[in-house]
Amino acid sequence: MTTTAIIMMIIAMLTIWGGLVAAIINLNKRGDASAEEIRDVEIHRDL
């Protein structure tokens, strides 16, 4: 692999893993609002 390819690979990996870390931190701070909405609504299913 060339140096340019390695640098681009590192940038791509940092972008993906950084986004994952940011999402986890955001969920820990604010919680999952959509999950709370689902719990409040009764689910009726016709079989």
Helices and strands as residue ranges (DSSP letters): H 3-30, H 33-40
